[in-house]
């Protein structure tokens, strides 16, 4: 296709050049056939001899016609005009006064051709800039071309050794590598390699990195493109780009086609009927479905990899067997996975001897691979800023605090009363957490303002990764959240706005207990919450939940939620009353030191007795 378009452009310019060439040749031929260019002295002789029948005199030349044709058959002549007195003076000395043709045709052509070409140049420049801004690449003629970036194995330079924390996904993809390395013998027992492999998981878990690692291990070309790059403002462009992508891949087979953010291209057809037309996206999706049906990976040596963090909105036809045969979950890593990821990213930095990846992994539950990579980089930057020769464990702890709670706001000065309220608030969290058995260990507490609205913070470190929680554990978690508010009421007998975020989180837990987990005795083992949020993303505010229960049930839900939150608050208050003296002592210590670590906090057993004092 590209050769045909280039050939058409060359033929067009050949026609233009031939047209102007013929025009010049024709004019030159006519001038040489009909007009005799003579010197002015010759013209003067013709006049004296009476051979001239008529002349045309202009400011620059004289053109005339002879009474009799010359021996060569020419009857018209042309000469430059010379001043009469000057010609008479020269003729006395027998000087030949020559004359030549003034080539005015070229000037006439350029006088209208140059402005036209200038206008065409400006027009092409504007069109090219518009095309670039719209993502058309090399111009409007390339709008239907695939924008996939092709990486060879030497460009990828990534293997499975560079990917950690997703061992199950790596094992699943090793089959794809084995097929691409030896596609002819892989199906000797009649097995068929999956046409498509869909990587599903939250953002930042390494889906794109896994795909590039597959290409690096298999040593084959790697076509990488985003799902949003298929759709443009012109109708039919997306389908054309899908066809062009698969055509290019067939020429370089065996190869891997990787489509990132597949949900931008493969959204379910007709999912939002009232929003507007999606004909262009549907045409693009239809073309992708046709291409997936139209190739045999065993014969052509092509594998399609895709990644998405919103599998729930993909079209069912895209996920059926025979298209994306295999779906691989790339989830957030557990503690063992986080340790492996940290070791991979720590290869390129200078570490101190006290750095323990397991201790860092214990402080980072819920972190993805991208979060851990950012953590290592932030720690290295902090060590560089401090002028250290290596990255220490304190640098990692500070980096975790920067990521979780935000930057320190040293210019945010609190008055003495506010600092006192914040100190008692944070120590309320700490003492309730230390008093409740099974609660996450408190790693650090501080009253240094951080982030946008945080005036203090308490960091808890879970002892292990948890996937299931009972109602008692959820209620204990609510009590820890409300420990700060309980301390404020107990000491100052007033409420403040500092517990707003704690109240929001505690209410969410209580509402989940009642509506999602069916843990309320009065409402029974039923769920009243149809969660509209995507599987791996935060809930969208514009997606309104449709209520499927009566007003009477809604009232019971509100009463149950209110009772849960109130009981958690009473539980926290009861604990702090028993440890009121410890609360006073450690709040004063926190006001003095501003930050307390785990080894500086009291140790409380299940019977609420004190093993260590301030």
C-alpha positions in Angstrom: 0.0 0.0 0.0 2.8 2.4 0.9 4.6 1.7 -2.4 1.5 2.3 -4.4 0.9 5.7 -2.7 4.5 6.7 -3.2 4.3 5.7 -6.9 1.1 7.7 -7.4 2.8 10.8 -5.9 5.9 10.4 -8.2 3.7 10.0 -11.3 1.8 13.2 -10.4 5.0 15.3 -10.3 6.2 13.7 -13.6 3.0 15.0 -15.2 3.5 18.5 -13.8 7.2 18.6 -15.0 6.2 17.3 -18.4 3.5 20.0 -18.8 5.9 22.9 -18.1 8.6 21.4 -20.2 6.3 21.1 -23.2 5.2 24.7 -22.7 8.8 26.0 -22.8 9.7 23.9 -25.8 6.7 25.1 -27.7 7.3 28.8 -27.0 11.0 28.4 -27.9 10.2 26.6 -31.1 7.6 29.2 -32.2 10.0 32.1 -31.5 12.8 30.5 -33.5 10.5 29.5 -36.4 8.7 32.8 -36.9 10.8 35.6 -35.6 14.3 36.7 -36.7 16.3 38.3 -33.9 18.5 41.0 -35.6 20.9 43.7 -34.3 19.7 47.3 -34.3 22.2 48.2 -37.0 20.6 45.6 -39.3 17.2 47.0 -38.5 18.5 50.4 -39.5 19.7 49.0 -42.9 16.3 47.4 -43.5 14.6 50.7 -42.9 17.0 52.6 -45.2 16.6 49.9 -47.9 12.8 50.1 -47.6 12.3 46.5 -46.7 10.2 47.1 -43.6 6.4 47.2 -44.1 5.3 47.8 -40.4 6.8 48.0 -36.9 5.6 47.9 -33.3 7.6 50.2 -31.1 7.6 49.8 -27.2 9.6 51.3 -24.5 12.2 48.5 -24.7 12.1 46.8 -28.1 11.0 47.1 -31.7 9.0 44.4 -33.4 8.2 44.5 -37.1 7.3 42.8 -40.4 9.3 42.7 -43.6 7.8 43.3 -47.1 9.6 40.2 -48.4 10.6 37.0 -46.5 14.2 36.5 -45.8 16.1 33.6 -47.3 15.3 31.4 -44.3 11.6 32.1 -44.7 11.2 34.4 -41.7 9.2 37.5 -42.3 9.1 38.9 -38.8 12.0 40.5 -36.9 12.7 41.6 -33.3 15.4 43.9 -31.9 16.1 46.0 -28.8 15.2 49.6 -29.0 18.2 52.0 -29.1 18.2 55.8 -28.7 18.2 57.4 -32.2 21.0 59.9 -31.5 23.1 57.2 -29.9 22.6 54.9 -32.9 23.5 57.7 -35.3 26.7 58.5 -33.4 27.7 54.8 -33.4 27.0 54.4 -37.1 29.7 57.0 -38.0 32.3 54.6 -36.6 31.0 51.5 -38.4 30.0 49.9 -35.1 27.6 47.0 -35.1 24.8 47.6 -32.6 23.5 44.2 -31.5 20.1 43.5 -30.1 18.7 40.6 -28.2 15.3 39.2 -27.2 14.1 40.2 -23.8 13.1 36.9 -22.1 10.0 38.1 -20.4 8.1 34.8 -20.5 10.1 33.4 -17.5 9.3 36.6 -15.5 5.7 36.3 -16.4 5.6 32.7 -15.4 7.3 33.3 -12.1 5.1 36.3 -11.4 2.1 34.1 -10.9 3.8 30.7 -10.2 5.8 31.9 -7.1 2.8 33.3 -5.2 0.8 30.2 -6.0 3.6 27.9 -4.8 4.0 30.1 -1.7 0.3 29.7 -1.0 0.5 25.9 -1.5 3.4 25.8 0.9 1.6 27.6 3.6 -1.5 25.4 3.1 0.6 22.2 3.3 2.4 23.5 6.4 -0.9 24.2 8.1 -2.3 20.8 7.1 0.8 19.1 8.4 0.7 20.9 11.8 -3.0 20.0 12.1 -2.3 16.4 11.2 0.5 16.2 13.8 -1.7 17.7 16.5 -4.4 15.1 15.7 -1.8 12.3 15.9 -1.7 11.5 12.2 2.0 11.1 12.2 3.5 11.6 8.7 0.5 13.4 7.3 -3.0 12.9 6.2 -2.1 10.1 3.9 -0.8 8.0 6.9 -4.0 8.4 8.9 -4.9 4.7 8.3 -1.5 3.4 9.2 -0.9 1.6 12.4 1.0 3.6 15.1 2.5 0.5 16.7 6.1 0.9 17.9 8.2 -2.1 16.8 10.8 -3.2 19.3 13.3 -5.9 18.4 14.8 -8.2 21.1 17.9 -5.9 21.4 15.6 -2.9 22.0 13.5 -4.6 24.6 16.4 -5.7 26.9 14.0 -7.0 29.4 13.6 -10.6 30.6 11.8 -12.6 33.2 14.6 -11.9 35.6 13.6 -8.2 35.6 10.0 -9.1 36.7 9.3 -10.1 40.2 6.4 -10.6 42.5 4.2 -12.2 39.8 5.5 -15.8 39.7 2.2 -17.3 38.7 1.8 -15.0 35.7 5.4 -15.7 34.6 4.7 -19.4 34.6 1.6 -18.9 32.5 3.5 -16.8 29.9 6.4 -19.2 29.6 4.2 -21.3 27.4 3.9 -18.4 25.0 7.7 -18.0 25.0 8.2 -21.7 24.2 5.7 -21.5 21.3 7.3 -18.4 19.8 10.8 -19.9 20.0 9.7 -23.2 18.4 6.2 -22.9 16.9 6.5 -25.9 14.5 7.0 -28.6 17.1 5.0 -27.1 19.9 1.7 -28.5 18.6 3.0 -32.1 18.0 0.4 -33.5 20.3 -2.4 -31.6 18.8 -2.4 -28.7 21.2 -3.2 -25.2 20.0 -1.4 -22.1 21.5 -3.9 -19.5 22.8 -4.6 -16.8 20.2 -4.8 -14.1 22.8 -3.6 -13.6 26.3 -5.3 -11.0 28.4 -3.4 -9.6 31.4 -5.8 -8.3 34.1 -4.8 -6.4 37.2 -4.7 -3.0 39.0 -2.6 -0.2 37.6 1.1 -0.4 38.3 1.3 -4.2 38.9 3.6 -4.8 35.9 1.3 -5.9 33.0 3.2 -4.0 30.4 6.5 -5.0 31.8 5.5 -8.7 31.6 4.5 -8.3 28.0 7.9 -6.8 27.1 9.6 -9.5 29.1 7.9 -12.1 27.0 9.2 -10.4 23.9 12.7 -10.2 25.3 12.7 -13.9 26.3 11.3 -15.1 23.0 13.7 -12.8 20.9 11.0 -11.8 18.5 9.7 -8.5 17.2 7.3 -6.7 19.7 4.5 -4.5 18.4 3.4 -2.2 21.1 0.3 0.1 20.8 -2.3 1.6 23.1 -6.0 0.9 22.5 -6.7 4.7 22.3 -4.4 5.1 19.3 -6.8 3.2 17.0 -9.6 5.7 17.1 -9.3 9.1 15.4 -11.8 11.8 14.3 -12.3 10.2 10.8 -14.7 7.3 10.3 -13.0 4.0 9.4 -9.6 5.0 10.6 -9.6 2.5 13.6 -10.6 -0.5 11.5 -7.9 0.5 8.9 -5.3 0.7 11.6 -6.2 -2.7 13.0 -5.9 -4.3 9.5 -2.5 -2.5 9.0 -1.2 -3.7 12.4 -2.0 -7.3 11.7 -0.5 -7.0 8.1 2.7 -5.7 9.5 2.8 -8.4 12.1 2.4 -11.1 9.5 5.4 -9.8 7.6 7.6 -10.0 10.7 6.2 -13.3 12.2 6.9 -14.9 14.6 6.1 -11.8 16.7 4.1 -10.4 19.6 1.3 -7.9 19.3 0.7 -6.0 22.5 -2.3 -3.7 22.9 -2.2 -1.8 26.2 -5.3 -0.4 27.8 -7.6 -2.7 25.8 -10.7 -1.2 27.5 -10.3 1.9 25.3 -10.8 -0.2 22.2 -12.8 -3.2 23.5 -15.6 -1.6 25.5 -18.8 -3.6 25.4 -21.0 -2.6 22.4 -24.2 -0.8 23.4 -23.2 -0.6 27.1 -24.3 3.0 27.3 -27.2 3.5 24.9 -28.2 6.9 26.1 -24.7 8.5 26.0 -24.4 8.8 22.2 -23.2 7.0 19.1 -20.1 4.8 19.2 -20.2 3.5 15.6 -16.5 4.2 15.0 -15.4 2.4 18.1 -17.7 -0.5 17.3 -16.3 -0.8 13.8 -12.8 -0.9 15.2 -13.8 -3.6 17.7 -15.5 -5.6 14.9 -12.4 -5.4 12.8 -10.3 -6.7 15.8 -12.7 -9.6 16.3 -12.4 -10.5 12.6 -8.6 -10.4 12.7 -8.6 -12.6 15.8 -10.8 -15.1 14.0 -8.7 -14.8 10.8 -5.3 -16.0 11.9 -3.9 -19.2 13.1 -1.1 -18.7 15.7 0.3 -22.2 15.0 0.8 -21.4 11.3 1.6 -17.7 11.4 3.6 -17.5 14.6 1.7 -14.5 16.1 0.5 -14.1 19.6 -1.8 -11.2 20.8 -1.1 -9.9 24.3 -3.4 -7.3 25.9 -3.6 -5.6 29.3 -6.5 -3.9 31.1 -7.4 -2.8 34.6 -11.2 -2.7 33.7 -12.1 -6.3 32.5 -15.7 -5.8 33.6 -16.5 -3.4 30.7 -14.9 -5.5 27.9 -17.2 -6.9 25.2 -18.1 -10.5 25.9 -17.4 -11.4 22.3 -13.8 -10.3 22.8 -13.3 -12.6 25.8 -14.9 -15.8 24.4 -12.8 -18.9 23.7 -11.0 -18.7 20.4 -10.0 -15.0 20.8 -8.6 -14.2 24.2 -8.4 -17.8 25.4 -6.3 -17.1 28.4 -6.8 -14.5 31.1 -4.0 -14.0 33.6 -4.5 -12.0 36.9 -1.5 -9.8 37.7 -2.5 -8.7 41.2 -0.9 -6.6 43.9 2.1 -8.6 45.3 2.0 -10.2 48.8 4.9 -9.7 51.2 7.1 -12.3 49.6 6.4 -10.7 46.2 7.2 -7.2 47.6 10.5 -8.5 48.9 11.4 -9.9 45.5 10.4 -6.6 43.7 12.4 -4.5 46.1 15.5 -6.7 45.5 15.1 -6.2 41.8 15.0 -2.4 42.1 17.7 -2.3 44.7 20.3 -3.7 42.3 21.1 -0.3 40.9 21.5 1.7 44.1 24.1 1.7 46.9 22.6 0.2 50.0 23.7 0.4 53.6 24.2 -2.8 55.6 21.2 -2.0 57.8 18.7 -2.1 55.0 16.3 -5.1 55.3 14.0 -5.6 52.3 11.6 -7.8 54.5 11.2 -5.0 57.0 10.4 -2.5 54.2 8.0 -5.0 52.6 6.2 -5.3 55.9 5.6 -1.5 55.9 4.2 -1.4 52.4 1.0 -3.6 52.3 -1.0 -2.9 49.2 1.9 -1.3 47.3 2.2 -2.3 43.6 5.4 -2.9 41.7 5.3 0.7 40.4 4.8 2.0 43.9 7.8 0.0 45.2 10.0 1.2 42.3 9.0 4.8 43.2 9.8 4.0 46.9 13.3 2.9 46.1 13.9 5.9 43.9 12.6 8.3 46.5 14.9 6.7 49.2 17.9 7.1 46.9 17.0 10.7 46.2 16.7 11.4 50.0 20.0 9.8 50.7 21.6 11.9 47.9 20.0 15.1 49.3 21.4 14.3 52.8 24.9 13.8 51.4 25.1 10.1 52.5 27.4 7.6 50.8 24.6 4.9 50.8 20.9 4.5 51.2 20.0 3.7 54.8 16.9 2.2 56.4 15.9 5.6 57.7 15.8 6.9 54.1 13.3 4.1 53.2 11.2 4.9 56.3 11.1 8.6 55.4 10.3 7.8 51.7 7.3 5.6 52.9 6.0 8.5 55.0 6.4 10.9 52.0 4.4 8.5 49.8 1.7 7.6 52.3 1.1 10.9 54.2 2.7 13.5 51.9 5.5 16.0 52.4 6.3 17.6 55.7 4.8 21.1 56.0 7.4 22.8 58.1 5.9 26.2 57.4 2.5 25.1 58.7 2.8 26.4 62.3 0.1 25.3 64.8 -0.7 27.3 67.9 0.0 25.6 71.2 -3.6 24.5 71.8 -3.9 22.9 68.3 -0.6 21.0 68.8 -1.9 19.7 72.1 -5.2 18.6 70.5 -3.3 16.8 67.7 -1.0 15.1 70.2 -3.9 13.7 72.3 -5.7 12.7 69.1 -2.8 10.7 67.7 -2.0 9.1 71.1 -5.7 8.1 71.2 -5.2 6.1 68.0 -2.0 4.6 69.4 -3.4 3.4 72.8 -6.5 1.9 71.3 -4.4 0.1 68.7 -2.0 -1.2 71.4 -4.9 -2.3 73.6 -6.9 -4.4 71.1 -5.5 -7.9 70.5 -4.8 -8.7 66.9 -4.6 -5.1 65.9 -1.8 -4.0 63.5 1.4 -2.9 65.3 2.0 0.8 65.6 5.2 1.7 63.7 5.4 5.4 64.2 3.4 8.4 65.5 4.0 12.1 64.7 2.4 15.5 65.1 4.4 17.0 62.2 1.9 18.3 59.6 2.1 16.5 56.3 0.2 16.5 53.0 -2.8 18.7 52.3 -4.8 18.4 55.5 -3.0 16.0 57.8 -1.9 17.7 61.0 -0.5 14.4 62.4 -0.3 10.7 61.5 0.0 7.2 62.9 1.5 4.5 60.9 0.6 0.9 61.6 2.4 -2.1 60.3 0.4 -5.3 59.8 2.1 -8.5 61.0 0.9 -10.5 57.9 -1.1 -10.1 54.7 -4.8 -10.5 55.5 -7.5 -11.5 52.9 -10.4 -12.2 55.3 -11.7 -10.3 58.3 -14.4 -11.1 60.8 -17.0 -8.7 62.2 -15.1 -8.4 65.4 -11.9 -7.4 63.6 -13.8 -4.8 61.5 -15.3 -3.4 64.7 -11.9 -3.2 66.3 -10.6 -1.4 63.2 -13.4 1.2 63.6 -12.5 1.6 67.3 -8.9 2.4 66.4 -10.1 5.0 63.8 -12.3 6.6 66.4 -9.6 6.5 69.1 -8.5 10.0 68.2 -12.0 11.5 68.5 -12.5 9.7 71.8 -9.3 11.2 73.2 -10.4 14.7 72.3 -13.7 14.3 73.9 -12.2 12.7 77.0 -9.6 15.3 77.6 -11.1 18.5 76.2 -14.8 17.6 76.3 -15.2 19.0 72.8 -15.3 17.8 69.2 -13.0 19.1 66.5 -12.8 18.9 62.7 -9.6 16.8 63.0 -11.5 13.5 63.0 -13.4 14.1 59.8 -11.3 11.5 57.8 -11.5 9.0 60.6 -15.3 9.3 60.8 -15.6 8.8 57.0 -13.5 5.6 57.0 -15.3 4.2 60.1 -18.7 4.9 58.5 -17.6 3.2 55.3 -16.6 0.1 57.3 -19.9 0.1 59.2 -21.9 0.5 56.0 -20.0 -2.4 54.4 -20.7 -4.6 57.5 -24.4 -4.0 57.1 -24.9 -3.7 53.3 -22.2 -5.8 51.7 -21.1 -8.5 54.1 -24.5 -9.4 55.6 -23.2 -9.3 59.2 -26.2 -7.5 60.8 -28.5 -9.8 62.7 -31.7 -7.7 62.2 -31.2 -7.3 58.4 -30.1 -10.9 57.9 -27.7 -12.6 55.5 -28.5 -10.3 52.5 -26.5 -7.8 50.5 -28.0 -4.4 49.8 -25.0 -2.8 48.0 -24.6 -3.3 44.3 -21.1 -2.1 43.9 -20.9 -0.2 40.6 -17.2 0.5 40.8 -14.7 -1.2 38.4 -12.9 -4.3 39.7 -9.5 -2.7 40.1 -10.3 1.0 40.4 -11.8 3.4 42.9 -15.6 4.0 42.7 -16.6 6.7 40.3 -18.7 9.5 41.8 -20.9 9.9 38.7 -22.0 6.2 38.8 -25.1 6.4 41.0 -26.3 3.3 42.8 -29.8 2.1 42.1 -31.5 1.3 45.4 -33.3 -2.1 45.4 -34.8 -2.0 48.9 -37.7 -0.2 50.6 -37.7 3.0 52.7 -38.3 0.8 55.8 -35.2 -1.2 55.0 -33.2 2.0 54.3 -34.2 3.2 57.8 -33.0 0.0 59.4 -29.7 0.2 57.5 -29.2 3.8 58.8 -30.0 2.7 62.4 -27.6 -0.3 62.2 -24.7 1.8 60.7 -25.2 4.5 63.4 -25.2 1.9 66.1 -22.0 0.3 64.9 -20.2 3.6 64.8 -21.5 4.7 68.2 -20.5 1.4 69.8 -17.0 1.6 68.3 -16.7 5.1 69.7 -17.8 3.9 73.2 -15.3 1.0 73.0 -12.5 3.4 72.2 -13.6 5.8 75.0 -13.6 2.9 77.5 -10.1 1.9 76.6 -8.8 5.4 77.0 -10.5 5.9 80.3 -8.6 2.9 81.6 -5.3 4.3 80.3 -5.9 8.0 81.0 -2.6 8.4 82.9 -0.7 6.8 80.0 -2.5 9.0 77.6 -1.5 12.1 79.5 2.2 11.1 79.8 2.7 10.0 76.3 0.8 13.0 74.8 3.2 15.3 76.7 6.2 13.2 75.4 4.8 13.5 71.9 4.5 17.3 72.3 8.2 17.4 73.3 9.7 15.0 70.7 7.1 15.5 67.9 7.7 11.9 66.7 7.8 8.6 68.5 8.8 5.3 67.0 7.7 1.7 67.9 10.4 1.2 70.6 9.4 4.4 72.4 5.8 3.5 72.8 4.2 1.7 75.8 3.6 -2.0 75.7 0.1 -3.1 76.7 -1.1 -6.7 77.1 -4.6 -8.0 76.6 -5.5 -7.2 80.2 -4.5 -3.5 79.7 -1.6 -3.6 82.1 1.4 -1.4 81.5 4.8 -3.1 80.9 6.7 0.0 80.0 6.1 3.7 80.9 7.2 6.9 79.4 
